[in-house]
Amino acid sequence: MTLSRAAAFGPRIAALSLLAFAAFAGHAQGRFAISADGQEVTDSTTRLTWRRCAEGMRWDGKACAGKLAKYMYGPAKRAAASGAKGDGKAWRIPTRDELVTLVDMARKKPRIDPQAFPQTPSAPFWASRPGSDDDLNAWLVNFGNGKVHANLGQAKFPLRLVRPAS
């Protein structure tokens, strides 16, 4: 191949590289798979399945409808157990580390993918503290600012349930 012919391929190679990068970036954003009924979201990165809507709300085919439920931590744990018993799936309160994986600091409020998790309020959500079985020691992950705080479980906050992907 002559030098002039190789130089002509330079822009083509650069363009192909840019397309490959764009395809990779698009794949990273497509990490969430929504179930056929729209009720669940599976994260291909963490291999966790999330309820698409916060507790108290259900996917109606277009949006999360209903009234957002807020719980103190003890009742949140009981709501998670009730949800698991109701549909036979292993729903539970996510750990802090699991819930933080949904925080997307590149987004404005709320800092979560709005297509995967519509109508998520810019608010703190409950997260469990592994090794603590009481109703007081919990975490909050805030989708308004992406921060994590410890909490004694006495105030009411929303809840999003998780389970291992099947």
N, C-alpha and C positions, 0 to 999 in steps of 0.2 A: 504494500500500500504506500502510495506517495505521501509526502508531508502535507500537500495541499488537500488531498482527499481525507486524510486523518483530521485535519483542521475543520473540514466541513462536518464531520461527525461530532465535533465538540459540542455545538449547541443542541444537537439531538440527544446526546448523552446527558447533558445538563437538564434538559426538559424531562427525559425519562426518570432521572433521579428525583426531580421535583415531584413528578406524579407518584413515584413509589413512596416518597415521604408523606404526601397528602393521603395516600391510601392507608398507610400505617397510622397516621393521626386519626383518620376516620374510624379505623378499627378500634383504637383506644377509646374513642367516645362511644362506640357501640357495645360497650361491655354489659349493658343491661338488656335482658331478653324478657319481654312481657308475655305472660301466659295467654293462651287463646281466649280465656274469659276476661282478661284484663285485671284480674284480682291480685296477681302475684308478679313479682319481678325477680328474676334470677341474675345474680352478679357473676359473670364468668371469671372475674379476677379472684374473688374470695370463695366462690362456690357456695354462696348463701342465697336463700330465697327469702324475700321480704314481702310483707303485705304492702301492696301498692299504695293504699290509702292509710292514713293514720286511723287509729281505733275510733269507732263511732261513725266512720264514713265508709262508704262502699262505692266501688267503681260502677257507674251506671251506663257505661258504654261511651260516654263522652267526657266525664269528669268524676272526681270524687265528690259524692253527694252525701248529705246528711249532716249531723251536728258533731263537730269535733269533740271527743271525750277527753276530759282531763282528770287525772287521778293523783292521789297521794301515792307514795311508793308501795305500801302494803296492798292497797286495792289494785294497783297496777299489776302486781305479781299474781293476784287472784284472777284478774281479767285475762292475763296471758294463759293461766292454767285452764280457765274456762274456754278460751278460744281453742286450745289444743284438744280439749275433751269434746268440744262441739263438732269439729270436723275430722278428728282422728289424725291430725298432723301435729308434729312436734313443735308448735309455736312456743316462743319464749321471749322474754325481754332480752334484747341484745346486750352484749358486754360493751364497755366503753370503746375498746379497740375495734369491735365490729361496727358500731354505729359511726365512729369517726371515718370509716372508709367511705361513707356516703357524702361526707362534707366535701364540697367542691369550691375551693377558695377563688377559682377563676370566675365564679358567678357572683352576681349581685344577690341581694336578699330575695328569696331564701337561697342559701348556699348548698343547693342540692339540685340534681337534674330534674327540671320541671316536667319533662316528658315521661320519665320513668316514675316520678313521684309528684303528681300534680296536686295543687292546693295544699302543699306542705307549708305550714305557717313558719315565719321567721322567729322561731321560739325554741327554748330548750326542750329536749325530749329525754325521757328516762333511759338510762343504761344501767345494767347491773354491775355489781362489784363482786367478782368471783371470790369465793371463800367466805362470803358474808351471807348468812341465812336470815338475818333479822330484817325488819321492815324499815330500818332507818339508814343504813349505809348504802348509798347509791351514788351514781354519777348523773350529770346532765350534759348532753351534747347540744349546743345551741346552733341551730341552722340560720340564725340571724347574723352571727359573727364568726362561727366556726370554733368557738372556744369551748373548753371542757371545764366543768366545775364539780366539786364534791357537793353532796346535798344530804341533809338528814331526813328526807322523805316526808316532811310535814306540809309542803306546799303542793298544789296541783299542777301537773304538766301533762302534755300529750304523750302518746305512746305509739311506737311502730314496732310490730312483732317480726321476728326472724325465725328461721329454721334451717337446718342443713339442706342443701339442694338434693333432690332425689335423683 
